[in-house]
């Protein structure tokens, strides 16, 4: 269930330097970012970084089947990247994240197709839509500081990435979005406000820290 999913919050930095802050279960707004601390140097996002819509998310399956060793890539793609709703549903229900020791799709998923996958901690299963944004459209990733003084992940997009991100967040406010690296979900924040300027902060929730998320997003 959603309570088992990784919980983070996306914050839009307004042009006037204020933060429209929002949590996953509650939200605040119009607070100044107010940090005088110097952020860590920015890094480039990995080319394997993907942004996908979250269509469905749940915890470990009660009807999961163990991974079959030696499954061929094309067979796995046919099951977990199908456009057929019945196949998607069956694959989602049968995916056994805790026992998935290796995944043939890692680094080999088709960005133009849906994806049934797990998060990096094997706690949640996801049905995701096709990729709408990737690492080539992220200009920088760094550790920043939120208005509460805690570390956050600062993202900046290219001109085209900013437009794509603005369109997506405007149309999907209130929805989760999956940040995917190598076919695994590294974070699934909820979009709480349209982000039209490109500068974005991700605040991490329980069980995740900003530095760990930056390392995953920038991994070579």
Wavefront OBJ file of the C-alpha trace (Angstrom):
o trace
v 0.000 0.000 0.000
v 1.041 3.657 -0.321
v 2.224 3.678 3.296
v 4.920 1.201 2.327
v 6.136 3.267 -0.583
v 9.077 5.572 -0.255
v 7.780 9.015 0.659
v 9.415 12.280 -0.386
v 8.211 15.749 -1.358
v 9.005 17.927 -4.339
v 9.346 21.652 -3.671
v 9.123 24.314 -6.371
v 11.469 27.297 -5.945
v 9.590 30.392 -7.090
v 11.281 33.139 -9.080
v 11.218 35.470 -6.060
v 13.257 33.000 -4.013
v 10.402 31.688 -1.897
v 9.690 28.019 -1.446
v 6.233 26.585 -1.978
v 6.809 23.806 0.534
v 4.751 20.624 0.553
v 4.928 17.333 2.369
v 3.455 14.041 1.289
v 0.569 14.098 3.721
v 0.397 17.791 4.567
v 1.562 20.992 2.948
v 2.648 24.515 3.742
v 3.456 27.379 1.412
v 5.075 30.740 0.969
v 7.942 30.150 3.335
v 11.341 31.651 2.637
v 14.118 29.174 1.940
v 16.140 31.056 4.527
v 19.373 29.051 4.545
v 22.756 30.751 4.624
v 24.660 27.474 4.343
v 26.736 26.831 1.219
v 25.486 23.954 -0.903
v 27.775 21.165 -2.101
v 29.203 21.394 -5.651
v 26.765 20.381 -8.378
v 27.184 17.152 -10.343
v 25.742 15.824 -13.571
v 22.893 13.348 -13.573
v 23.587 9.861 -14.852
v 22.487 9.184 -18.424
v 20.493 6.243 -17.012
v 18.228 8.607 -15.055
v 14.570 8.451 -16.064
v 11.388 10.174 -14.923
v 8.258 8.025 -15.311
v 4.623 8.512 -14.250
v 3.518 6.315 -11.342
v 0.406 4.438 -12.472
v 0.232 2.028 -9.541
v 2.242 1.328 -6.388
v 1.941 -1.229 -3.620
v 3.966 -3.091 -1.030
v 5.193 -6.701 -1.306
v 2.761 -8.990 -3.100
v 0.934 -11.726 -1.242
v 0.698 -13.738 -4.480
v 4.210 -13.138 -5.793
v 6.105 -15.915 -7.512
v 9.825 -16.428 -7.197
v 12.034 -15.177 -9.995
v 12.835 -17.858 -12.545
v 16.636 -18.056 -12.968
v 17.933 -17.620 -16.494
v 14.929 -15.789 -17.910
v 15.822 -14.193 -21.227
v 15.681 -10.415 -21.611
v 13.011 -10.506 -24.311
v 10.799 -12.768 -22.191
v 11.093 -10.404 -19.209
v 10.364 -7.395 -21.427
v 7.269 -9.085 -22.825
v 5.944 -9.561 -19.293
v 7.054 -6.390 -17.509
v 6.987 -3.877 -20.356
v 3.752 -4.939 -21.961
v 1.174 -2.410 -23.150
v -1.608 -4.925 -22.464
v -3.443 -4.018 -19.210
v -4.091 -7.673 -18.295
v -0.407 -8.567 -18.710
v 0.615 -5.476 -16.728
v -1.712 -6.409 -13.879
v -0.526 -10.007 -13.782
v 3.135 -8.996 -13.872
v 2.585 -6.418 -11.122
v 0.863 -8.935 -8.827
v 3.478 -11.624 -9.415
v 6.606 -9.471 -9.073
v 8.532 -10.634 -6.013
v 10.766 -7.725 -5.092
v 12.300 -9.158 -1.858
v 13.523 -12.249 -3.733
v 14.618 -10.544 -6.949
v 18.380 -10.910 -6.614
v 19.095 -9.868 -10.188
v 17.022 -8.234 -12.884
v 17.643 -8.716 -16.627
v 15.965 -5.356 -17.271
v 18.579 -3.348 -15.343
v 19.967 -0.942 -17.915
v 17.979 -2.624 -20.695
v 14.429 -1.358 -20.281
v 12.725 0.338 -23.221
v 11.999 3.980 -22.251
v 9.080 4.163 -24.698
v 7.184 1.356 -22.944
v 5.532 0.994 -19.502
v 7.572 -0.707 -16.784
v 6.719 -2.997 -13.878
v 9.561 -2.798 -11.382
v 10.694 -2.474 -7.746
v 12.377 0.221 -5.709
v 16.034 -0.111 -4.753
v 15.128 -1.332 -1.257
v 12.761 -4.021 -2.606
v 9.961 -2.657 -0.414
v 7.514 -1.546 -3.099
v 6.272 -2.579 -6.546
v 5.481 -0.042 -9.240
v 3.640 0.082 -12.537
v 5.143 3.037 -14.389
v 4.312 4.838 -17.611
v 6.799 5.551 -20.424
v 9.723 7.910 -19.781
v 8.876 11.593 -20.274
v 12.179 13.094 -19.055
v 15.712 11.703 -18.760
v 19.153 12.515 -17.403
v 20.212 14.459 -20.492
v 17.643 17.126 -19.572
v 18.959 17.612 -16.017
v 21.728 20.221 -15.971
v 22.864 19.821 -12.352
v 22.278 17.850 -9.157
v 23.545 18.942 -5.750
v 22.961 18.896 -2.006
v 21.164 21.993 -0.788
v 19.489 23.069 2.440
v 15.770 23.501 3.040
v 14.100 26.138 5.170
v 14.338 23.795 8.150
v 18.107 23.490 7.690
v 17.962 19.850 6.598
v 19.695 18.570 3.484
v 17.627 18.479 0.305
v 18.368 17.498 -3.295
v 18.598 20.482 -5.647
v 17.868 19.791 -9.325
v 18.167 22.138 -12.278
v 16.951 21.354 -15.779
v 18.031 22.383 -19.261
v 15.785 24.759 -21.211
v 13.935 21.877 -22.845
v 13.844 19.923 -19.580
v 12.385 22.941 -17.779
v 9.547 23.160 -20.315
v 8.835 19.412 -20.162
v 8.933 19.419 -16.353
v 6.702 22.491 -16.112
v 4.110 20.928 -18.417
v 4.182 17.634 -16.551
v 4.014 19.031 -13.014
v 1.216 21.418 -13.993
v -0.899 18.580 -15.380
v -0.039 16.099 -12.619
v -0.081 18.095 -9.392
v -0.913 15.783 -6.491
v 0.420 12.686 -8.245
v 3.563 10.669 -7.584
v 6.374 10.600 -10.125
v 9.083 7.935 -10.230
v 12.776 8.774 -10.416
v 14.299 5.688 -12.003
v 17.934 4.648 -12.465
v 18.770 1.436 -14.293
v 15.093 0.282 -14.245
v 14.771 0.572 -10.435
v 12.863 3.315 -8.598
v 15.231 5.358 -6.414
v 12.508 7.758 -5.241
v 8.813 8.413 -5.898
v 8.012 11.972 -4.770
v 4.548 13.496 -4.827
v 4.138 16.652 -6.921
v 2.426 19.201 -4.707
v 2.623 22.288 -6.900
v 3.430 23.133 -10.545
v 7.175 23.684 -11.010
v 7.539 26.171 -13.839
v 11.009 27.629 -13.236
v 13.084 24.469 -13.550
v 14.774 24.794 -10.126
v 13.468 21.929 -7.998
v 14.102 20.607 -4.500
v 13.396 17.098 -3.289
v 13.049 16.633 0.454
v 13.566 13.088 1.612
v 11.359 11.125 3.969
v 11.823 8.368 6.498
v 14.511 5.838 5.561
v 16.210 8.005 2.932
v 18.740 10.807 3.031
v 19.560 13.472 0.474
v 23.180 12.436 -0.032
v 22.205 8.851 -0.769
v 19.647 10.034 -3.322
v 22.184 12.332 -5.014
v 24.657 9.431 -5.220
v 22.040 7.286 -6.966
v 20.985 10.042 -9.357
v 24.593 10.823 -10.349
v 25.974 7.255 -10.358
v 28.092 6.484 -13.400
l 1 2 3 4 5 6 7 8 9 10 11 12 13 14 15 16 17 18 19 20 21 22 23 24 25 26 27 28 29 30 31 32 33 34 35 36 37 38 39 40 41 42 43 44 45 46 47 48 49 50 51 52 53 54 55 56 57 58 59 60 61 62 63 64 65 66 67 68 69 70 71 72 73 74 75 76 77 78 79 80 81 82 83 84 85 86 87 88 89 90 91 92 93 94 95 96 97 98 99 100 101 102 103 104 105 106 107 108 109 110 111 112 113 114 115 116 117 118 119 120 121 122 123 124 125 126 127 128 129 130 131 132 133 134 135 136 137 138 139 140 141 142 143 144 145 146 147 148 149 150 151 152 153 154 155 156 157 158 159 160 161 162 163 164 165 166 167 168 169 170 171 172 173 174 175 176 177 178 179 180 181 182 183 184 185 186 187 188 189 190 191 192 193 194 195 196 197 198 199 200 201 202 203 204 205 206 207 208 209 210 211 212 213 214 215 216 217 218 219 220
